[in-house]
Amino acid sequence: MNSGPSGNLVLATTTSTQDSGLLDVLLPAFDARSDCIVKTVAVGSGQAMKMGEKGDADVLLVHSPAAEEKFMAAGHGASREPVMHNDFVVAGPPADPVGLAGSATAAEALKRIAAKQAPFASRADDSGTNAKELALWKTAGVVPAGAWYLKTGQGMSATLTIANQKQAYTLADRSTFLATKGLQFTVLFEDSADLRNDYHVLVVKHDGVNTACAREFADWVRDRPAQELIATFGIDEFGEALFFADAGR
């Protein structure tokens, strides 16, 4: 332990950092060198930022860039820094009844799904993934609605499981897709520029928050030891890294 900040630290983060298992690696490493006691709340990025606005969280680790910029512009954040990125994928039944392979962009892939009214499972939970999905529909010129558009209201792992059961397409972050067990479907579209998924750490600016612990965590997660944990996470189990470190301190 050190003689630095101490006390309880509420980290509001996304279901993808929890469902992928990344937090199970990062938080013990932080706990081992800090007197701050971390309590994690894993919700969608939108909910995490609402917690920050109310002062119910001290630090955020989220992936909804447009909403983060609004959060900062409204004066709710003391700092916002890049931590890591991965990417989104469109997953679905291996037979791919819509035929996504020839799509040039993710927006085009979703447009094909809508044209066929093939089942699509949406998180519909104000998460960063949901924000990305809605942005892709907007780019595609589609307002998704109807029996084919399934709103789960669940996190990423649960939505993947539901999509699998319903033989539906869905948008997922690659990390949670790889980490979710028992799926019988596959990645059908990937690697387009509109599928990048950036994560930032935000120190909340609000009366009563533990700013000292929040800054310590924000600095630590961007420092070399944590960035190396991020860069190597998943390689042993999946044969590939699930996240790419972006801080480069």
Secondary structure, DSSP 8 states (H G I E B T S, - for coil): --SS-EEEEEEEEEHHHHHTSHHHHHHHHHHTT-EEEEEEEEE-HHHHHHHHHHT--SEEEE--HHHHHHHHHTT-EEEEEEEEEEEEEEEE-TT-TT--TT-SSHHHHHHHHHHHT--EEE--SS-HHHHHHHHHHHHHT----STTEEE--S-HHHHHHHHHHHT-EEEEEHHHHHH-TT---EEEE---GGGEEEEEEEEE--TT--HHHHHHHHHHHTSHHHHHHHHHTTHHHHSS-S-EE----
